[in-house]
Amino acid sequence: MTEVLAVDVGGTRIKASVLDRSGAAVRQLDLPTGTADGPASVVAAVRSVARELAGPGIAAAGVVVPGAVDVRTGTARYSANLGWRDVPLRDLLAGDLGVPVAIEHDVRAAGLAERTLGCARDVTDCLMVVIGTGIAGDITAAGSAVRGATELAGELGHMPVHPDGEPCACGQRGCLETYSSAAAIARRYRALGGGALDAREVAAAPTTDRVARQVWAQATDALGIALATCTMLLDPAAVVLGGGLAEAGETLLGPVRAALAGRLTWRDSPALSVSALGARAGQLGAGILAWQAIGRPAFDAWPAGRLATGR
């Protein structure tokens, strides 16, 4: 049976699956990224996962990573969250596996999956924003993905939302990521006197926890500011929120929708929803890229509901 390998390298975890022709995961691995041990350790972990999952039926691989990616050369150019620079990831993995390898930005891959399988299907002007360890967006305009002159379009996480605000790992100040990413929400909760809660736990606590309420309000307001700027610049018909934090559902959508609408006084807000594919969108995008690398053009048989849950 012909299968493909799909690997999603995140700032916190590496999630990998072997997908069959229907999009079903027949083997899976999920392990820590290991950023504390340095960028070389992250590269070694990605290669180890790929080798462990790959079998004789693997025909291609898709690997998606955060940060700046040169798709033409297959190079992971830079990631503030992973600490690596100019990693020839496609060549390394192709050498390890002996099959074609496609490399892409993780959020562009998530956007590809959402446009192919999810709630952005048939939407010609759309913005997908993935909120995880970092934040980035995938832009679709007039039915085409927007990559930008240096392939850096969509770096919403480093859009300044509070000039002269908190310092960001990228070297700038006031970036959206420093307020609204999952990592920032947990960090800011601790800094303001809260305990060791992760972002999802903070999201669930605002009604009973004053510090959680403050951090969550600041995070959702900052996201609303960023989306208002994107709306005025891009005029999307729809905005889709993805990543682990989007699983908060209306707890996230409600305040973000209000913050966005409050900054658009003379026009309507675009439709705002959470991803139909959940946290697997990036990995599914990697799988789509792998199948495309060996000539498969259509994915109508991949039912979105089953794919979102991994069943």
N, C-alpha and C positions, 0 to 999 in steps of 0.2 A: 504493500500500500504506500502510495506517495504521500508524504507529509512535509510540513515546513516547521521551522523553529522560529518562535517569536519571543524576543527578549526586550523587556522594558526596564531600563536602568534609571532608578529614581535616586533622589538625594538621600533617602532613608533605606529603601529596599530594592533588590533586584527581583523582578517577577518574570518568570519564563515559562513557556508552554510549547508543547508540540501540538500543532493543529492539523486535523485532517481536512479533507475537501469540504466538509460541511461546516467548518469552523469550530468543531468540538475539540476540547483539550483532551488529549489522550495520555499525556504525561505533563506534570507541572513541578516547578520548584519556586520557592519563595524564601529568600534569605537576606540578611542585612547587607547593605552596600559596603559598610566598613570604611567610611570616609575618615574616621579617626586615625587609621593606619597609613593614610597618605594616598595620593593619586595612583601610584604604581600598584598598590594593593587593590584598588578598585578595578583597574584594568585586568589584573590577574584574576579577580573574582568573576568578572564578566566572561573571560575566556574559559575559566573552570566550569561555570554553569553551562556554557554552550557545549563544551566537550562532554559533560556528564549527560545532558539530555539528548544530544544528537545520536541517532542510530542509523542503520543501513538504509532506512526508508526516507531519510531527510533529503529533500531535493534543493532546498534553498533556506536562507535565514534572513530575518528582518530584525534589526537591532535599533532601538530608539533611545536617545539620550538627551539630557537637558543641556542648555547652553547653546553656544554657537557651533553650527555643524556645516561643513562643506560637503554637500551631497555629491558633487562632481568627483572629488578625490576620495570620498569616504573617510574624511578626517573629522574627529571630534576636536574642534579648534579650541574651545574654552568653556569651562563651567565653573562659576564661583562656588557652587555647592559641592562639586566633586573635587575641585582643586587641580584638574588636569588641563593641559595645554597641548595642542597639536599631536593628538594620539591617532596614528594611522589604523583606526579600529577595523575598517573594512578589510584591509590587507591582512591584518593579524588573524581575524576570524576566518577569512577565506582560506588562509594557510592552514589553520587548525582543522577546519571542517571539510575542505575540499569541495565546497559547493558555492554557488553565487550568494553574495551577501549584500543586502541593501541597508544603508545607514540613513537615519533621518532624525530630525528634532522630535522629541517625544510629544510635544503639544501639536505639531503639525500632523504627526501620525494619529493622534487622538481626534483631531479635526477631520482627517481623512475618513476615519472609522465612523464618526458621527454623520458625515455627509453621505457615506455609503450605506450605512445600516441604521442610523439613529434618527433623532428628532430633527436634524438639519437636512435630511434627505429632501431634495428638490428645492431647497432654499438657496437662491442665487447670490444673496448678499447677507453674510452671516459672520458673527464673531464668536469663536469658542474660547473660553478662558478656563484654564486648568489651574486649580488651586491645590498645591501640595507643599512639599518642602520649599519650593519657590512658586512663582506665578508667571505664566506666559500665555499668549493667545495665538490662535490660528485664524487668519483673516481670509474670507472668501468674498471676492468682489466680482460682480457680473459673471458668476459661475466659475471663476478661476481663483486658485490659491495665490495669495500675494506673498512673495518671498522677500522682496526688497533688493536694493542694489548690492548689498553685501550679505544677503540672506539673513538679516537680523530683524526683519519685520515681525512684530508681535511680541517684542520683549516688554510686555506691560509691567512686569515685576519691577523694572527699573525706570518706570515712569514716575517722576517726582509728583507726589500728591500733597506734601507739606514742605515747601521750600525751607531750607535750614532746619529740617526735622532730624530724626534719629539717623546716625550713620548706618550705611548699608555695607555688606561684605564686598560689594562691587567697587567701593570707594566714593560713591556719591552719598548724598544726604536726602532724607525724606522719601525714599523709594517706596512704592506700594508694597513690595515684599516685606519691608521692615514692620508693617502694620497688619497685613492681611493674610500672609502665608500661614500655613499650619505651624511651621517652626516658630514664626514670630509671635503668634497668638500664645503658644505655650510659654515662650521665653518672657513675653511681656506680663503674662499672668504671674509668673514666679517673681519677676522684678518688682511688681506692685504689692507683694506680700501674700500671694496665693501659694498653694502647694504645688506638688508635682503632677499636675493634670496635663493631658495632651489636648490638642486643639478640639477634638470631638467632645471631650469631657467638658471643656470650657463652654463649647456651644450649647451643651445640654444644661448648663448651670445658671444662666443669667437671671432666672426668676427667683432663685434662692441665694445667690452669691453676689455680693456687691462688686467685688473685684472682677469676677467673670462678666458681669453686666457691663462694666466700664470698658474692659478689653474688647468684648464682642461688639459693643457699639462703635468703638474707634475703628475696629477692623472692617465692619460692614460699611461705615461711612466712608472710609478711605477707598473701598472698592467702588462705592457709588460715584465718588469723585472721578476715579479713573474711567469708569464706564460712561460717564457723561462726556468726558473729553473724547473718548472713542466714538461715541454716538455722533457728536458734532463733526468729527473728522470723516467718518466712514459711512454714516447713515445706514447701519445694518437693519435688516428687517427683523432679525432675531439675534439674541445673545444667549448662548448656552454655557452654563457653568458646569465644569467637570472636576475630576479629582476627588480624593477622599473626603474633603471638607464639604463637597456638594451633597454628600449623603445626609447632611443636616436638613435638607429639604426646605420646607417653608420657614424654618428657623433662620436660614440663610437668605432665602429669597425675599421674605417679607421686608426686613430692614434695608436690604440692598435695593429692592424695588422702590422703596420710599426715598432713599437717599438719591437715587438716580432721578426719579421724577421731580424731586425738590430742586434739582439743578437744571432742569429743562423747562423753562417758564413759558416758552412760546411754541413748543412742538411736543408731540407725543413721544413717550419712551418706546423703544423697540420691545418686542415680546421677550420676556426673560423666563428661562426654564433651566432645569437641571438635566444633565446628560441622560439619555436613555440607556447608555452602555455602562454607566457607573465607573468605578475605578479601573475597569479592564479596557477602557477605550484606547489607551496608548498601546497596550499589548495587542489588541485586535488590529490596530493600524499597522503594527509591525508585521502581523500575519498577512494582512492584505498586501503589503509591500513585497513580502517574500513570494507570495503566489504570483504577483504581477511580474516579478523578476524572471519567472519561468513561463510567462505567457498567458496566465489565466486572466481574462478581462472582466468577468462578472461575478457577483457575490450574492445573487438573489436568494440562494438557498440557505444563507446564513441568517436564521431568525434572531432578531435583536434581543428579544426578551430572554431567550435561553443563553445567549452569549453574555449578557450582562451579569448573569448569576453564575456562569461557568458550568451549567448543567448540560 
